[in-house]
Amino acid sequence: MDGWLAGKVALVTGASRGIGAAIARTLGGHGAAVAVNYVQSPDRAAQVVADIEAAGGHAIAVRGDVSDPAEAERVVREAQGLGQVDVLVCNAFGPTTGIRRRPTVDSWDAVAAVQRRVAVQLACTLNCVHLVVPGMRARGGGSIILIGASGSAGGGAPGLAEIAVAKSAQDAAGMALARELGPDGIRVNTVAPGLVPTDANAGEHQASWIAAAEAATPLRRVSRPEDVAHAVAMFAGDATRQVTGAYVSVDGGRSLG
């Protein structure tokens, strides 16, 4: 464990698996005390905490659906048991059974699904931002990192409008927040992974898909959760204290077109 983030408290939402778990482990490995938020996977969250502590760090697991204001308030309150939150990573996008493709407007159910996903995504993000900003203002600054999706600007892949539209809405919120919170010393940046193979999108990453994705990617490999986590750690630290409103794609250059 190094001391890149020593003395900082980080809250990572949706951190029991996949990208969120990698972010929590990486921030903990750099010295931050980490609140590992989860909804449905207590055993996995406990394992993330155990991994951080085994590496010499400090972490707690905090259950709660942050799309619900009351639960988000409890999550932030419990996270503050570690100290005031210096770093908020908004990775959660609501309770889900996984990511699957479906037509965008072929049925009213599909239309409603897009509307729900946008509402839930913004709630997960804005609820937590609302709750941590007062403490950050009082201390003269902080870092908020939104986990986006590199396809959001271009509309995303066919059949994945729920994710693309929801993340596009979050992108817009991030830019607005960067402007509003900058005078308080609070930075807001977005780290946007491509379709990283995790169990949340298991149907998308068969060997044939990975091979095709790698062939279309300038760096010739698909990203992994740890790649995203390292970018997040960069924005969490004080070395990027003059960076806000940034949007960084972690997709091996695939979004270059």
Phi, psi and chi 1 to 4 in degrees:
 res  aa     phi    psi   chi1   chi2   chi3   chi4
   1 MET       -  131.1 -174.7  175.9   74.1      -
   2 ASP  -103.3 -179.4   62.4   38.1      -      -
   3 GLY  -108.5   21.7      -      -      -      -
   4 TRP   -50.2  -40.5  172.7 -102.3      -      -
   5 LEU  -117.1   23.3  -60.2  174.3      -      -
   6 ALA   -58.1  136.0      -      -      -      -
   7 GLY    87.0   -6.0      -      -      -      -
   8 LYS   -97.1  150.3  -65.4 -172.1 -178.1  -62.2
   9 VAL  -111.4  128.1  172.9      -      -      -
  10 ALA  -119.5  137.1      -      -      -      -
  11 LEU  -111.9  121.1  167.3   59.1      -      -
  12 VAL  -114.0  116.4 -175.9      -      -      -
  13 THR   -86.5  148.9   65.8      -      -      -
  14 GLY    60.1   50.1      -      -      -      -
  15 ALA  -110.5   17.3      -      -      -      -
  16 SER   -86.4  -14.2   64.4      -      -      -
  17 ARG  -154.7  169.5   61.9  179.9 -173.3  170.5
  18 GLY    55.7 -135.0      -      -      -      -
  19 ILE   -61.8  -43.4  -69.0  171.4      -      -
  20 GLY   -60.9  -42.1      -      -      -      -
  21 ALA   -64.4  -41.6      -      -      -      -
  22 ALA   -63.2  -39.1      -      -      -      -
  23 ILE   -63.2  -47.5  -68.0  169.2      -      -
  24 ALA   -59.3  -46.1      -      -      -      -
  25 ARG   -62.6  -41.4  -69.6 -172.4  179.7  100.3
  26 THR   -68.1  -44.3  -61.7      -      -      -
  27 LEU   -63.1  -41.5  -61.8 -174.5      -      -
  28 GLY   -62.6  -38.0      -      -      -      -
  29 GLY   -66.5  -23.1      -      -      -      -
  30 HIS   -92.8    6.7  -74.2  -57.2      -      -
  31 GLY   105.3   -4.6      -      -      -      -
  32 ALA   -75.2  147.5      -      -      -      -
  33 ALA   -82.7  129.8      -      -      -      -
  34 VAL  -120.5  128.5 -176.6      -      -      -
  35 ALA   -94.1  117.4      -      -      -      -
  36 VAL   -97.9  102.2  177.0      -      -      -
  37 ASN   -84.6  143.2  165.7 -116.0      -      -
  38 TYR  -151.3  166.8   71.0   97.7      -      -
  39 VAL  -121.6  -52.5  178.4      -      -      -
  40 GLN  -113.2   -2.8  -60.2  167.3  -32.3      -
  41 SER  -130.0   71.3  -54.9      -      -      -
  42 PRO   -61.7  -36.8   21.2  -32.2      -      -
  43 ASP   -66.2  -40.4  -67.4  -18.3      -      -
  44 ARG   -67.8  -41.3  -69.3 -173.9  176.8 -168.4
  45 ALA   -61.8  -41.6      -      -      -      -
  46 ALA   -62.4  -35.2      -      -      -      -
  47 GLN   -69.2  -38.7 -175.7   59.6   58.3      -
  48 VAL   -61.5  -44.9  174.6      -      -      -
  49 VAL   -59.2  -46.1  169.0      -      -      -
  50 ALA   -61.6  -39.7      -      -      -      -
  51 ASP   -64.1  -42.0  -68.5  -16.1      -      -
  52 ILE   -64.2  -44.3  -67.3  170.2      -      -
  53 GLU   -69.6  -34.1  -67.0 -174.4  -23.3      -
  54 ALA   -64.4  -27.5      -      -      -      -
  55 ALA   -86.8    4.1      -      -      -      -
  56 GLY    97.5    7.7      -      -      -      -
  57 GLY   -97.4 -171.3      -      -      -      -
  58 HIS  -132.7  132.4 -177.1   39.9      -      -
  59 ALA  -154.7  157.6      -      -      -      -
  60 ILE  -136.0  153.8   59.7  171.9      -      -
  61 ALA   -98.0  136.2      -      -      -      -
  62 VAL  -131.5  114.8 -177.3      -      -      -
  63 ARG   -85.3  141.1 -175.6 -175.4 -177.1  -78.2
  64 GLY   161.2  140.4      -      -      -      -
  65 ASP   -86.4  104.5  174.3    5.9      -      -
  66 VAL   -75.2   -3.1  -66.0      -      -      -
  67 SER   -75.1  -13.9   68.6      -      -      -
  68 ASP   -97.6  122.5  178.2   89.0      -      -
  69 PRO   -56.1  -41.7  -26.1   34.9      -      -
  70 ALA   -66.8  -41.1      -      -      -      -
  71 GLU   -70.2  -37.6  -69.0 -163.6   37.9      -
  72 ALA   -61.2  -40.3      -      -      -      -
  73 GLU   -62.3  -41.1 -173.1  169.1    9.7      -
  74 ARG   -67.2  -40.9  178.9  173.4   51.8   76.1
  75 VAL   -59.5  -47.2  166.1      -      -      -
  76 VAL   -66.5  -39.1  170.6      -      -      -
  77 ARG   -61.7  -44.1 -175.9  169.9   61.4 -109.5
  78 GLU   -67.8  -38.4  -68.9 -173.8   21.9      -
  79 ALA   -61.2  -35.0      -      -      -      -
  80 GLN   -70.4   -6.2  -71.3  170.9  -22.3      -
  81 GLY   -63.8  -22.4      -      -      -      -
  82 LEU   -83.3  -14.7  -62.9  170.1      -      -
  83 GLY   129.6  172.6      -      -      -      -
  84 GLN   -62.2  140.3  -71.8  -65.6  -37.3      -
  85 VAL   -73.5  120.4  174.9      -      -      -
  86 ASP   -94.7  -29.7  -57.6  -66.5      -      -
  87 VAL  -130.9  121.5  178.8      -      -      -
  88 LEU  -113.3  123.0  169.9   65.5      -      -
  89 VAL  -111.1  112.1 -177.7      -      -      -
  90 CYS   -91.2   88.7  -64.2      -      -      -
  91 ASN  -103.6  -24.9  176.4   65.5      -      -
  92 ALA   -66.7  142.8      -      -      -      -
  93 PHE  -132.9   29.5   59.5  101.0      -      -
  94 GLY    96.4  158.2      -      -      -      -
  95 PRO   -56.0  134.9  -23.0   33.3      -      -
  96 THR  -149.6  154.6  179.5      -      -      -
  97 THR  -100.7    9.2   55.9      -      -      -
  98 GLY   124.1  169.8      -      -      -      -
  99 ILE   -97.0  130.4  -62.3  169.2      -      -
 100 ARG  -139.9  151.2   64.6 -174.8 -179.1   88.9
 101 ARG   -79.8  142.7  -66.5  178.6 -173.3  -93.0
 102 ARG  -159.3  151.0   68.1  168.4  128.8 -169.4
 103 PRO   -57.5  150.4  -23.2   33.9      -      -
 104 THR   -80.9  -41.1  -55.9      -      -      -
 105 VAL  -129.6   17.9  -66.4      -      -      -
 106 ASP   -72.9  -16.0  -79.7   10.4      -      -
 107 SER  -150.7  161.3   68.5      -      -      -
 108 TRP   -63.5  -31.5  -75.9  116.5      -      -
 109 ASP   -61.5  -40.6  -74.0  -15.4      -      -
 110 ALA   -66.7  -42.3      -      -      -      -
 111 VAL   -61.6  -44.9  171.6      -      -      -
 112 ALA   -64.2  -34.7      -      -      -      -
 113 ALA   -63.5  -40.6      -      -      -      -
 114 VAL   -64.1  -44.4  174.1      -      -      -
 115 GLN   -61.6  -42.9  -65.7  171.5  -27.7      -
 116 ARG   -63.9  -43.2  -75.8 -165.2  -58.4  -89.0
 117 ARG   -63.8  -40.4  179.0   54.9   59.8 -164.1
 118 VAL   -61.3  -47.0  172.2      -      -      -
 119 ALA   -62.6  -43.3      -      -      -      -
 120 VAL   -68.9  -42.7  170.3      -      -      -
 121 GLN   -58.8  -47.7  176.3   68.3   79.2      -
 122 LEU   -65.8  -35.6  -70.1  178.3      -      -
 123 ALA   -65.2  -44.5      -      -      -      -
 124 CYS   -57.6  -39.7  -74.8      -      -      -
 125 THR   -78.8  -54.9  -61.4      -      -      -
 126 LEU   -70.6  -32.8  -63.8  177.9      -      -
 127 ASN   -57.5  -47.2  -73.0  -12.9      -      -
 128 CYS   -71.0  -40.4  -67.9      -      -      -
 129 VAL   -59.5  -46.4  171.8      -      -      -
 130 HIS   -54.2  -38.5  166.5   70.4      -      -
 131 LEU   -82.1  -29.1  -68.7  161.7      -      -
 132 VAL   -93.0  -20.9  -56.5      -      -      -
 133 VAL   -60.4  -41.9  159.5      -      -      -
 134 PRO   -55.7  -43.6  -28.7   37.9      -      -
 135 GLY   -65.5  -40.0      -      -      -      -
 136 MET   -63.9  -42.4  -70.4 -178.4  174.3      -
 137 ARG   -60.2  -42.3  -80.5  179.0  170.8  148.8
 138 ALA   -63.4  -30.1      -      -      -      -
 139 ARG   -97.1   -0.1  -64.9 -171.4  -50.5  -72.4
 140 GLY    86.4   15.6      -      -      -      -
 141 GLY   156.9  175.5      -      -      -      -
 142 GLY   173.3  176.1      -      -      -      -
 143 SER  -129.3  125.1  178.1      -      -      -
 144 ILE  -115.1  126.5  -63.3  169.7      -      -
 145 ILE  -123.3  120.0  -57.1  149.0      -      -
 146 LEU   -97.0  135.5  -48.1 -177.4      -      -
 147 ILE   -94.6  110.6  -55.8  -56.4      -      -
 148 GLY   -98.5 -149.2      -      -      -      -
 149 ALA  -149.0  125.8      -      -      -      -
 150 SER   -63.9  -19.6   66.3      -      -      -
 151 GLY   -85.5   -2.8      -      -      -      -
 152 SER   -65.0  -38.3   61.9      -      -      -
 153 ALA   -65.8  -30.7      -      -      -      -
 154 GLY   -99.5    8.5      -      -      -      -
 155 GLY    95.1   -6.6      -      -      -      -
 156 GLY    78.8  177.4      -      -      -      -
 157 ALA   -77.4  153.3      -      -      -      -
 158 PRO   -55.2  133.4  -26.0   35.3      -      -
 159 GLY    87.3   -2.5      -      -      -      -
 160 LEU  -117.9   35.5  -67.1  175.9      -      -
 161 ALA   -62.7  -32.0      -      -      -      -
 162 GLU   -53.7  -47.0  -73.9 -177.6   45.5      -
 163 ILE   -72.5  -48.2  -57.3  -59.4      -      -
 164 ALA   -61.5  -45.3      -      -      -      -
 165 VAL   -69.4  -41.9  176.1      -      -      -
 166 ALA   -63.4  -43.9      -      -      -      -
 167 LYS   -70.2  -32.5  -67.8  -61.7 -174.6  179.1
 168 SER   -62.6  -40.7  -66.6      -      -      -
 169 ALA   -63.0  -40.9      -      -      -      -
 170 GLN   -65.7  -38.5 -178.7  179.9 -106.6      -
 171 ASP   -56.8  -45.6  -65.8  -14.1      -      -
 172 ALA   -64.0  -41.1      -      -      -      -
 173 ALA   -62.4  -39.2      -      -      -      -
 174 GLY   -62.1  -41.8      -      -      -      -
 175 MET   -64.3  -42.7  -64.7  -61.2  -69.0      -
 176 ALA   -63.2  -42.7      -      -      -      -
 177 LEU   -65.8  -37.8  -70.5  168.1      -      -
 178 ALA   -59.8  -41.5      -      -      -      -
 179 ARG   -68.8  -43.9  -68.6 -173.6  177.4   94.0
 180 GLU   -69.7  -38.5  -69.5 -179.8   18.5      -
 181 LEU   -95.3  -11.1  -59.4  177.6      -      -
 182 GLY   -54.8  -44.3      -      -      -      -
 183 PRO   -60.7  -18.7  -27.4   37.3      -      -
 184 ASP   -91.3    3.9  -61.0  -56.2      -      -
 185 GLY    79.0   14.0      -      -      -      -
 186 ILE   -99.6  121.4  -59.8  170.2      -      -
 187 ARG   -94.8  142.3  -61.8  174.1  -73.2  122.0
 188 VAL  -130.9  115.4 -176.1      -      -      -
 189 ASN  -131.3  156.8  -65.1  -69.2      -      -
 190 THR  -117.5  131.1  -64.9      -      -      -
 191 VAL  -109.8  121.1  172.0      -      -      -
 192 ALA  -118.1   99.4      -      -      -      -
 193 PRO   -76.1  158.0   25.9  -32.2      -      -
 194 GLY   -77.2 -159.5      -      -      -      -
 195 LEU   -80.1   85.5 -172.2   54.4      -      -
 196 VAL   -74.8  128.8  177.8      -      -      -
 197 PRO   -62.8  115.7  -23.9   35.2      -      -
 198 THR  -142.5  175.9   68.8      -      -      -
 199 ASP   -71.8  -14.0   58.5   -3.1      -      -
 200 ALA   -72.2  -25.0      -      -      -      -
 201 ASN  -124.2   38.1   55.7   30.7      -      -
 202 ALA   -54.6  -32.1      -      -      -      -
 203 GLY   -70.8  -11.7      -      -      -      -
 204 GLU   -98.2  -11.4  -63.4  -69.7  -26.9      -
 205 HIS  -123.4   50.7   58.3   78.1      -      -
 206 GLN   -66.5  165.6  -60.7   91.5  -13.1      -
 207 ALA   -56.4  -37.8      -      -      -      -
 208 SER   -65.3  -39.0   59.6      -      -      -
 209 TRP   -65.9  -43.8  176.0   86.7      -      -
 210 ILE   -62.0  -42.6  -68.2  176.2      -      -
 211 ALA   -62.3  -43.1      -      -      -      -
 212 ALA   -66.8  -40.4      -      -      -      -
 213 ALA   -65.2  -41.7      -      -      -      -
 214 GLU   -64.2  -38.3  -71.7  176.7  -22.4      -
 215 ALA   -65.8  -28.5      -      -      -      -
 216 ALA   -92.9    3.0      -      -      -      -
 217 THR  -107.6  126.5  -59.6      -      -      -
 218 PRO   -52.7  -39.4  -32.2   38.6      -      -
 219 LEU   -83.4   -1.1  -69.8 -179.8      -      -
 220 ARG    62.7   29.2  -67.1  -62.8 -172.1  -94.1
 221 ARG  -154.6  151.7   73.6  176.1 -177.5   88.9
 222 VAL   -79.9  155.5  -63.7      -      -      -
 223 SER   -75.6  156.5  -59.7      -      -      -
 224 ARG  -118.0  161.5  -58.5  -64.7  176.9 -177.8
 225 PRO   -52.1  -36.5  -30.3   38.0      -      -
 226 GLU   -66.1  -31.0  -68.1   73.5   20.8      -
 227 ASP   -63.1  -42.2  -62.5  -43.6      -      -
 228 VAL   -65.4  -42.5 -177.7      -      -      -
 229 ALA   -61.1  -38.0      -      -      -      -
 230 HIS   -66.9  -36.6  -68.1  -47.5      -      -
 231 ALA   -66.1  -39.7      -      -      -      -
 232 VAL   -61.9  -43.8  169.8      -      -      -
 233 ALA   -59.9  -35.5      -      -      -      -
 234 MET   -58.6  -46.7  173.7 -176.7   69.8      -
 235 PHE   -74.5  -22.4  -74.7  123.7      -      -
 236 ALA   -72.8  -27.2      -      -      -      -
 237 GLY   -86.7  165.9      -      -      -      -
 238 ASP   -74.1  -13.8  -67.5  -23.4      -      -
 239 ALA   -64.9  -21.2      -      -      -      -
 240 THR  -106.3   31.1   51.3      -      -      -
 241 ARG   -66.1  -15.2   62.2 -176.1  175.7  -87.4
 242 GLN  -102.5   14.3 -169.4   60.8   13.6      -
 243 VAL  -115.1  120.0 -179.3      -      -      -
 244 THR  -147.2  152.5 -166.0      -      -      -
 245 GLY    76.3   11.4      -      -      -      -
 246 ALA   -79.4  151.2      -      -      -      -
 247 TYR  -129.3  110.6 -179.5   98.7      -      -
 248 VAL  -115.3  118.1  174.3      -      -      -
 249 SER   -83.6  132.3  -66.6      -      -      -
 250 VAL  -114.8   79.1 -177.3      -      -      -
 251 ASP  -143.3   20.1   61.5    0.7      -      -
 252 GLY    67.5   15.0      -      -      -      -
 253 GLY    90.7    6.0      -      -      -      -
 254 ARG   -64.3  -30.2 -165.9  174.7 -176.2 -168.5
 255 SER   -74.3   -2.1   58.1      -      -      -
 256 LEU   -67.7  -19.9  -66.5  171.8      -      -
 257 GLY    92.6      -      -      -      -      -
